[in-house]
Amino acid sequence: MMKKKRSSAISTGAMRALFCTVALGVPIGATADEFAASVSAGVGHSDNIMQSEADKVDETMGIVGLNLGYEGESRRLEAEVFANVGYVEYLDDTFDSEVIGNAAASAVFAIAPERFLWAVEDYFGQVRRDVFSAPGPGNRENVNFFSTGPDFIMNLGSRNSMRLSGRYSRQDYEESELSSTSNMVSLAFARRLSEAASIALVGDVTEYNFEDASESDDYERRSAYVSYQLGSDRTTLDLSVGYNIVDQGSTDREGLLARLRLTRRVSPSSWVWIGGGTGFPDSREVFASSQMSLSARDDTQPLVASSEASEQEYLDAGWQFTRNRTSMNLVLMMSREKYQRQTAFNRELLITDAEIERQMGRRLTFLLGARFEKEDFEEGFNAETLEAEAGLNWRLSRNAFLTMRLVHADRDSSATTTEYQETQGWLILSYGQGADGNIRLGRR
């Protein structure tokens, strides 16, 4: 069988993501409550690695993985990191080896506390090259979003302040000719209403420049909005309302900007959150939002890779419960995307995700998960995918774990060539500190 060619080299963006994650994820003096890490190695088997009903091919896979998690705050540094990445080798040579998984790192350095800050963000993961096909090993590529820049803060009395911000961002795609840079300048006038609440008037301008696309794809986004923020022990609220203007050659557009993000601790054991909005978000914003909302097991994010600014309406909500021996997660995501030029990408997306973990004894944990995804494209294509997963995790010693995973996917589509059923089984040995020591394999 002819081998499906893919680049085996990790992109510069992927290397940057992993470097930032490791650099921020191993702080000196971190405690076990702040830091978790594990390494893993294992083997897996697929009964339909090509994801094709007409050409079913078995494949044996080997994987080595890395998991990192850190969250910390001090007077001069606030940082948050997670990484869930794996290097997969296809032992029967159906595909070239690849890096899969997610990594996200953000840090704010207080060079002069409350006056001069420097922010760094990095997100690494995968997107589909062909949005109309399933995101398997033959249809995904690494993507990395990096952003950095300063915040200058000037206090105007005891309650008022002005913030001038600048950001340089770079978006790297492993194969698609969509890599770009952007420059953003923002000015905000804020007033503190109480110890927990503030309101601000914000204006920003962002220029996007694509390296390999035509100059007509470059665009500028201008936004003006009012932002209200509330933060307390049990509730956080971020609400923005304003207006967007996108200048992209002959396809200038404008419209409402609205964003809502609410989280609430409803009990000592559970959280709920809801988010939604409308506007013209860039690829980094869409990618980061879906990456942080969905399970870390989902390697490939549901982002449409495009050089055109899309108008989006979205809603996501979730519930998280953790107590004693049981944890549960529920997520709902809905979005509608519209493009002026690339109308074939106009779609409605629905994702529901559920997971439960139960500790069966001192050494055994059981996991059960399911995900349903539905895509309806305006020009007639639609697809539905149901994925289910079950797993057992044995604690062999204080830091060593053995995990078994069984994953089944069933996709129905208006294009029969993209329909398939696949079952994967995995056996993973891992060693970790402050975590269950197990890399969470994406259901994809």
Backbone hydrogen bonds, N-H to C=O, Kabsch-Sander energy under -0.5 kcal/mol:
donor,donor_aa,acceptor,acceptor_aa,energy
4,K,94,T,-2.0
5,K,3,K,-0.6
15,M,11,S,-2.3
16,R,12,T,-2.3
17,A,13,G,-2.3
18,L,14,A,-2.5
19,F,15,M,-2.5
20,C,16,R,-2.6
21,T,17,A,-2.4
22,V,18,L,-2.6
23,A,19,F,-2.7
24,L,20,C,-2.3
25,G,21,T,-1.9
26,V,22,V,-0.7
30,A,27,P,-1.5
34,E,31,T,-1.0
35,F,31,T,-1.5
36,A,69,G,-2.5
37,A,433,Q,-2.5
38,S,67,N,-2.2
39,V,431,Y,-2.5
40,S,65,G,-1.9
41,A,429,L,-2.6
42,G,63,I,-2.4
43,V,427,L,-2.0
44,G,61,M,-2.7
45,H,425,G,-2.3
46,S,59,E,-2.7
47,D,423,T,-1.7
49,I,57,V,-2.3
51,Q,48,N,-1.8
53,E,419,E,-0.9
59,E,46,S,-2.0
61,M,44,G,-3.0
62,G,89,E,-2.5
63,I,42,G,-2.5
64,V,87,Y,-1.7
65,G,40,S,-2.4
66,L,85,V,-2.8
67,N,38,S,-2.7
68,L,83,A,-2.2
69,G,36,A,-2.3
70,Y,81,V,-2.4
71,E,34,E,-1.3
72,G,79,A,-2.4
74,S,77,L,-2.7
78,E,108,V,-1.7
79,A,72,G,-2.5
80,E,106,S,-2.5
81,V,70,Y,-3.0
82,F,104,A,-2.5
83,A,68,L,-2.4
84,N,102,N,-3.6
85,V,66,L,-2.1
86,G,100,I,-2.6
87,Y,64,V,-3.1
88,V,86,G,-0.6
88,V,98,E,-3.1
89,E,62,G,-2.9
91,L,60,T,-2.0
91,L,89,E,-1.0
92,D,60,T,-0.7
93,D,90,Y,-1.9
96,D,4,K,-0.9
98,E,88,V,-1.9
100,I,86,G,-2.7
102,N,84,N,-1.8
103,A,124,F,-2.1
104,A,82,F,-3.0
105,A,122,D,-2.5
106,S,80,E,-2.5
107,A,120,V,-2.5
108,V,78,E,-2.4
109,F,118,W,-3.2
110,A,76,R,-2.5
110,A,108,V,-0.6
111,I,109,F,-1.3
111,I,116,F,-0.8
112,A,116,F,-2.4
115,R,112,A,-2.6
116,F,112,A,-2.9
117,L,151,D,-2.6
118,W,109,F,-2.3
119,A,149,G,-2.9
120,V,107,A,-2.5
121,E,147,S,-2.8
122,D,105,A,-2.2
123,Y,145,F,-2.4
124,F,103,A,-3.2
125,G,143,V,-2.2
126,Q,299,D,-1.2
127,V,141,E,-1.9
131,V,129,R,-0.6
133,S,130,D,-1.6
136,G,134,A,-1.8
139,N,136,G,-2.1
141,E,127,V,-2.2
143,V,125,G,-2.6
144,N,172,D,-2.3
145,F,123,Y,-2.8
146,F,170,R,-2.8
147,S,121,E,-2.5
148,T,168,Y,-2.3
149,G,119,A,-1.9
151,D,117,L,-2.5
152,F,164,L,-3.0
153,I,115,R,-3.0
153,I,151,D,-0.5
154,M,162,M,-2.9
156,L,160,N,-2.9
161,S,190,A,-2.2
162,M,154,M,-2.6
163,R,188,A,-2.7
164,L,152,F,-2.6
165,S,163,R,-0.5
165,S,186,S,-2.7
166,G,150,P,-2.1
167,R,184,M,-2.3
168,Y,148,T,-3.0
169,S,182,S,-2.6
170,R,146,F,-2.8
171,Q,180,S,-2.9
172,D,144,N,-2.7
172,D,170,R,-0.5
174,E,142,N,-2.4
178,L,176,S,-1.7
179,S,176,S,-0.5
180,S,171,Q,-2.0
181,T,209,N,-2.4
182,S,169,S,-2.2
183,N,207,E,-1.8
184,M,167,R,-2.6
185,V,205,V,-2.2
186,S,165,S,-2.5
187,L,203,G,-2.7
188,A,163,R,-2.4
189,F,201,L,-2.4
190,A,161,S,-2.6
190,A,188,A,-0.5
191,R,199,I,-3.1
192,R,159,R,-3.0
193,L,191,R,-0.6
193,L,197,A,-1.5
194,S,197,A,-1.9
198,S,229,Q,-2.3
199,I,191,R,-2.4
200,A,227,S,-2.5
201,L,189,F,-2.5
202,V,200,A,-0.5
202,V,225,Y,-3.0
203,G,187,L,-2.2
204,D,223,S,-2.4
205,V,185,V,-2.3
206,T,221,R,-2.5
207,E,183,N,-2.4
208,Y,219,Y,-3.0
209,N,181,T,-2.9
211,E,179,S,-2.5
212,D,179,S,-0.5
217,D,214,S,-1.9
218,D,215,E,-1.2
219,Y,208,Y,-1.3
220,E,247,D,-2.0
221,R,206,T,-2.8
222,R,245,I,-3.0
223,S,204,D,-2.5
224,A,243,Y,-2.0
225,Y,202,V,-2.5
226,V,241,V,-2.9
227,S,200,A,-2.9
228,Y,239,L,-3.3
229,Q,198,S,-2.6
230,L,237,L,-2.7
231,G,196,A,-2.4
232,S,235,T,-2.6
236,T,263,T,-2.1
237,L,230,L,-2.9
238,D,261,R,-2.3
239,L,228,Y,-2.8
240,S,259,R,-2.6
241,V,226,V,-2.2
242,G,257,L,-3.0
243,Y,224,A,-2.7
244,N,255,G,-3.1
245,I,222,R,-2.5
246,V,253,R,-3.5
247,D,220,E,-3.1
247,D,245,I,-0.5
248,Q,246,V,-0.7
251,T,248,Q,-1.9
253,R,246,V,-2.4
255,G,244,N,-2.1
257,L,242,G,-2.1
258,A,256,L,-0.5
258,A,278,T,-2.4
259,R,240,S,-2.6
260,L,276,G,-2.4
261,R,238,D,-1.7
262,L,274,I,-2.8
263,T,236,T,-2.4
264,R,272,V,-2.6
265,R,234,R,-2.9
266,V,264,R,-0.9
266,V,270,S,-1.1
267,S,270,S,-1.3
270,S,267,S,-0.8
271,W,320,Q,-2.5
272,V,264,R,-2.2
273,W,318,G,-2.2
274,I,262,L,-2.3
275,G,316,D,-3.4
276,G,260,L,-1.9
277,G,314,Y,-2.0
278,T,258,A,-2.1
279,G,312,Q,-1.5
286,V,282,D,-2.0
287,F,283,S,-2.8
288,A,284,R,-2.8
289,S,285,E,-2.0
290,S,286,V,-2.2
291,Q,287,F,-2.4
292,M,288,A,-2.1
293,S,289,S,-1.5
294,L,290,S,-2.4
298,D,295,S,-1.9
299,D,297,R,-1.1
301,Q,126,Q,-2.7
301,Q,299,D,-0.6
303,L,301,Q,-1.1
305,A,303,L,-0.7
306,S,304,V,-0.7
311,E,338,K,-2.4
312,Q,279,G,-2.7
312,Q,310,S,-0.5
313,E,336,R,-2.2
314,Y,277,G,-2.3
315,L,334,M,-2.9
316,D,275,G,-2.8
317,A,332,L,-2.5
318,G,273,W,-2.4
319,W,330,L,-2.2
320,Q,271,W,-2.7
321,F,328,M,-2.9
322,T,269,S,-2.9
323,R,326,T,-2.7
326,T,323,R,-2.7
327,S,357,E,-2.3
328,M,321,F,-2.6
329,N,355,E,-2.4
330,L,319,W,-2.4
331,V,353,D,-2.6
332,L,317,A,-2.9
333,M,351,I,-2.8
334,M,315,L,-3.0
335,S,349,L,-2.0
336,R,313,E,-2.7
337,E,347,R,-2.6
338,K,311,E,-2.3
343,T,341,R,-1.5
345,F,342,Q,-2.1
346,N,343,T,-1.6
347,R,337,E,-1.3
348,E,376,D,-2.3
349,L,335,S,-2.7
350,L,374,K,-2.4
351,I,333,M,-2.7
352,T,372,F,-2.5
353,D,331,V,-2.5
354,A,370,A,-2.7
355,E,329,N,-2.1
356,I,368,L,-2.6
357,E,327,S,-2.9
358,R,366,F,-2.7
359,Q,325,R,-3.1
360,M,358,R,-0.7
360,M,364,L,-2.2
361,G,364,L,-1.5
365,T,393,N,-2.0
366,F,358,R,-3.1
367,L,391,G,-2.6
368,L,356,I,-2.3
369,G,389,E,-2.7
370,A,354,A,-2.5
371,R,387,E,-2.6
372,F,352,T,-2.6
373,E,385,T,-2.5
374,K,350,L,-2.8
375,E,383,A,-2.6
376,D,348,E,-2.5
377,F,381,F,-3.3
378,E,346,N,-2.6
380,G,377,F,-1.9
383,A,375,E,-2.1
384,E,412,D,-3.0
385,T,373,E,-2.7
386,L,410,D,-2.6
387,E,371,R,-2.7
388,A,408,H,-2.6
389,E,369,G,-2.7
390,A,406,L,-2.2
391,G,367,L,-2.3
392,L,404,M,-2.0
393,N,365,T,-2.5
394,W,402,L,-3.4
395,R,363,R,-2.8
396,L,394,W,-0.9
396,L,400,A,-1.8
397,S,400,A,-1.5
401,F,430,S,-2.7
402,L,394,W,-2.5
403,T,428,I,-3.1
404,M,392,L,-2.7
405,R,426,W,-2.3
406,L,390,A,-2.6
407,V,424,Q,-3.0
408,H,388,A,-2.8
409,A,422,E,-2.8
410,D,386,L,-2.3
411,R,420,Y,-2.7
412,D,384,E,-2.9
414,S,382,N,-2.5
416,T,414,S,-0.7
418,T,415,A,-2.4
419,E,416,T,-1.5
420,Y,411,R,-1.2
422,E,409,A,-2.3
424,Q,407,V,-3.2
425,G,45,H,-2.2
426,W,405,R,-2.7
427,L,43,V,-2.7
428,I,403,T,-2.8
429,L,41,A,-3.1
430,S,401,F,-2.7
431,Y,39,V,-2.8
432,G,399,N,-2.8
433,Q,37,A,-3.5
441,L,439,I,-1.0
